[in-house]
Amino acid sequence: MNFGAMAEPIIGRRSELQALARFVEAAPAGGRALLIEGEAGIGKTALLHEGVRAAQASGYRVLTARRGSA
């Protein structure tokens, strides 16, 4: 999966995008972990991709984990 690829802009998630920006800005203070949870179909994956893109653009190494299929 290429998390750094250009994606469609996220519309209508201003508070979530601001939270992601604050998370990335706080990264120099030490190790961080982010959990994105919620109902199916609400855009968690889009937010994950945006957070990874923002962190990589800021020069951070990003490790992600997802559950595997059974």
N, C-alpha and C positions, 0 to 999 in steps of 0.2 A: 504494500500500500504506500503510495507516495503522498505523505502528509504535506509536503512542501509545494505541491502543485497549485496553480492558480485556480481558485474556486469562485463560484457565483457569490456576489455580496450577500451578506445576511441582513435581512430586512426585519424590523420590528423587534429586535432583541437588544435594545440599547443598554439596559441595566446589566444584562449578562455579559455583553461585550466590554462594558466598563469594568466589570468585576475581573474579567480575563486580563485586561490591560493592567489593573492594579496588581494582580497576581504576578504577572511577568515583571513589572517594575520592582516588586518586592524581592525578587529572586536573589539579588546580590546579598541580602541579609542572611542567607543560608539556604540549605536544602529545602525544597518544597515538594508537596504532593497535592494533586488536585483530583477530586472525585466529582464527576458529573453524573447525576442520577435523575430519574424522572420517568414519566409514562412513555410508552412506546410512541414514536412518531412525532415527538415535540421538538426535534432538532438537536439532540445531544451530540450526534456525530458531527454535524456542521460546526457546533461550538468547539468540539474537540479539535477538529482540523484547524479552525481559526486560532485557537490557543497555541497549538503546536507551531503553526506558521509564524505567529507573533514572537514566540520564544526563539525559534531558529533565526528569525530576522534580527533578533537582538544578540545573536551570537551564542546562545545556550545550546548545550547538548540536551536532547529531549529523549527520554525513555518512555515508551507507552506500553501498556498491557491491555489485552482484551481477552475475554473468555474464548476458548476454542469450541469448535462444533463437536458434538459427541458422536 
